[in-house]
Amino acid sequence: MPRSLRDGAYRIIARNRYRWFGKQETCWLPTPELRGRFLG
């Protein structure tokens, strides 16, 4: 993917991320049921 397209897409996402995804006061932590699905 050309750098100009990649950088442009990044700028759009960065500018609108709180509007699209909201802003959380704390970090998300997986529930015990979901924790088993993570590697590591």
DSSP file (Angstrom, degrees, kcal/mol; ACC not computed):
  #  RESIDUE AA STRUCTURE BP1 BP2  ACC     N-H-->O    O-->H-N    N-H-->O    O-->H-N    TCO  KAPPA ALPHA  PHI   PSI    X-CA   Y-CA   Z-CA
    1    1 A M              0   0    0      0, 0.0     5,-0.0     0, 0.0     0, 0.0   0.000 360.0 360.0 360.0 131.2    0.0    0.0    0.0
    2    2 A P     >  -     0   0    0      0, 0.0     4,-2.3     0, 0.0     3,-0.4  -0.272 360.0-124.3 -61.1 143.7    1.5    3.4   -0.9
    3    3 A R  H  > S+     0   0    0      1,-0.2     4,-3.0     2,-0.2     5,-0.3   0.863 108.2  57.3 -57.8 -39.7    2.7    5.5    2.0
    4    4 A S  H  > S+     0   0    0      1,-0.2     4,-1.9     2,-0.2    -1,-0.2   0.894 110.1  43.9 -63.5 -39.5    0.5    8.4    1.1
    5    5 A L  H  > S+     0   0    0     -3,-0.4     4,-2.5     2,-0.2    -1,-0.2   0.917 114.8  49.3 -68.9 -43.0   -2.7    6.3    1.2
    6    6 A R  H  X S+     0   0    0     -4,-2.3     4,-2.2     1,-0.2    -2,-0.2   0.926 113.5  45.7 -62.4 -45.5   -1.6    4.6    4.4
    7    7 A D  H  X S+     0   0    0     -4,-3.0     4,-2.3     2,-0.2    -1,-0.2   0.883 112.3  51.7 -66.7 -38.2   -0.8    8.0    6.1
    8    8 A G  H  X S+     0   0    0     -4,-1.9     4,-2.0    -5,-0.3    -2,-0.2   0.915 110.4  47.9 -64.2 -43.1   -4.0    9.6    4.9
    9    9 A A  H  X S+     0   0    0     -4,-2.5     4,-2.3     1,-0.2    -2,-0.2   0.902 110.7  52.3 -63.7 -41.1   -6.1    6.7    6.3
   10   10 A Y  H  X S+     0   0    0     -4,-2.2     4,-3.0     1,-0.2     5,-0.2   0.915 108.2  50.9 -61.2 -43.4   -4.2    6.9    9.6
   11   11 A R  H  X S+     0   0    0     -4,-2.3     4,-2.3     2,-0.2    -1,-0.2   0.905 109.9  49.6 -62.7 -41.5   -4.9   10.6    9.9
   12   12 A I  H  X S+     0   0    0     -4,-2.0     4,-1.5     2,-0.2    -1,-0.2   0.931 114.1  44.9 -63.3 -45.2   -8.6   10.1    9.3
   13   13 A I  H  X S+     0   0    0     -4,-2.3     4,-1.2     1,-0.2     3,-0.3   0.932 113.7  49.4 -64.5 -45.5   -8.8    7.4   11.9
   14   14 A A  H  < S+     0   0    0     -4,-3.0     4,-0.3     1,-0.2     3,-0.3   0.880 111.2  49.9 -61.9 -38.5   -6.7    9.4   14.5
   15   15 A R  H  < S+     0   0    0     -4,-2.3    -1,-0.2    -5,-0.2    -2,-0.2   0.811 123.3  29.6 -70.2 -30.1   -8.9   12.5   14.0
   16   16 A N  H  X S+     0   0    0     -4,-1.5     4,-2.3    -3,-0.3     5,-0.3   0.356  84.5 106.8-113.3   5.1  -12.1   10.6   14.5
   17   17 A R  H  X S+     0   0    0     -4,-1.2     4,-2.9    -3,-0.3     5,-0.4   0.862  82.9  46.5 -61.3 -40.0  -11.3    7.7   16.8
   18   18 A Y  H  > S+     0   0    0     -4,-0.3     4,-1.7     1,-0.2    -1,-0.2   0.874 113.1  50.3 -70.2 -35.1  -13.0    9.1   19.9
   19   19 A R  H  4 S+     0   0    0     -3,-0.2    -2,-0.2     2,-0.2    -1,-0.2   0.902 119.6  36.7 -66.7 -40.4  -16.1   10.0   17.9
   20   20 A W  H  < S+     0   0    0     -4,-2.3    -2,-0.2    -7,-0.2    -3,-0.2   0.886 134.5  20.4 -79.8 -40.7  -16.3    6.5   16.4
   21   21 A F  H  < S-     0   0    0     -4,-2.9    -3,-0.2    -5,-0.3    -2,-0.2   0.522 100.3-129.3-111.2  -8.9  -15.2    4.4   19.4
   22   22 A G     <  -     0   0    0     -4,-1.7     2,-0.5    -5,-0.4    -1,-0.2  -0.057  25.4 -84.8  80.1 171.7  -15.8    6.6   22.4
   23   23 A K        -     0   0    0     -4,-0.1     2,-0.3    -5,-0.1    -1,-0.1  -0.978  37.9-150.9-122.3 126.2  -13.3    7.4   25.1
   24   24 A Q        -     0   0    0     -2,-0.5     3,-0.1     1,-0.1     4,-0.0  -0.698  13.3-147.6 -97.2 146.0  -12.9    5.1   28.1
   25   25 A E  S    S+     0   0    0     -2,-0.3     2,-0.3     1,-0.1    -1,-0.1   0.770  86.6  26.1 -78.4 -27.8  -11.8    6.1   31.6
   26   26 A T  S    S-     0   0    0      0, 0.0     2,-0.1     0, 0.0    -1,-0.1  -0.892  91.7 -94.9-132.8 162.1  -10.0    2.8   32.2
   27   27 A C        -     0   0    0     -2,-0.3     2,-0.3     1,-0.1    -2,-0.0  -0.478  44.9-107.4 -74.7 147.5   -8.4    0.1   30.0
   28   28 A W        -     0   0    0     -2,-0.1    -1,-0.1    -4,-0.0    -4,-0.0  -0.580  32.9-164.8 -77.0 135.6  -10.5   -2.9   29.0
   29   29 A L        -     0   0    0     -2,-0.3     2,-0.1     0, 0.0     6,-0.0  -0.975  22.4-115.1-120.5 137.2   -9.6   -6.1   30.8
   30   30 A P        -     0   0    0      0, 0.0     5,-0.0     0, 0.0     0, 0.0  -0.357  28.9-114.7 -70.9 149.5  -10.8   -9.5   29.5
   31   31 A T     >  -     0   0    0      1,-0.1     4,-2.3    -2,-0.1     3,-0.3  -0.344  34.5-101.8 -72.1 162.9  -13.2  -11.6   31.6
   32   32 A P  H  > S+     0   0    0      0, 0.0     4,-0.8     0, 0.0    -1,-0.1   0.847 124.3  54.7 -56.3 -33.6  -11.9  -14.9   32.9
   33   33 A E  H  4 S+     0   0    0      1,-0.2     3,-0.3     2,-0.2     4,-0.2   0.897 112.9  41.1 -67.2 -39.3  -13.8  -16.7   30.2
   34   34 A L  H >4 S+     0   0    0     -3,-0.3     3,-1.9     1,-0.2     4,-0.4   0.779  99.5  74.2 -78.6 -26.6  -12.1  -14.6   27.5
   35   35 A R  H >< S+     0   0    0     -4,-2.3     3,-1.3     1,-0.3    -1,-0.2   0.836  88.5  60.9 -58.0 -34.7   -8.7  -14.8   29.1
   36   36 A G  T 3< S+     0   0    0     -4,-0.8    -1,-0.3    -3,-0.3    -2,-0.1   0.672  96.4  61.8 -67.1 -16.4   -8.3  -18.4   28.0
   37   37 A R  T <  S+     0   0    0     -3,-1.9    -1,-0.2    -4,-0.2     2,-0.2   0.595  87.0  90.3 -85.8 -11.1   -8.5  -17.4   24.4
   38   38 A F  S <  S-     0   0    0     -3,-1.3     2,-0.2    -4,-0.4    -3,-0.0  -0.597  77.7-122.5 -86.3 146.7   -5.5  -15.2   24.5
   39   39 A L              0   0    0     -2,-0.2    -2,-0.1     1,-0.2    -1,-0.1  -0.577 360.0 360.0 -81.7 147.9   -2.0  -16.5   23.7
   40   40 A G              0   0    0     -2,-0.2    -1,-0.2     0, 0.0    -2,-0.0   0.435 360.0 360.0 118.6 360.0    0.7  -16.2   26.3
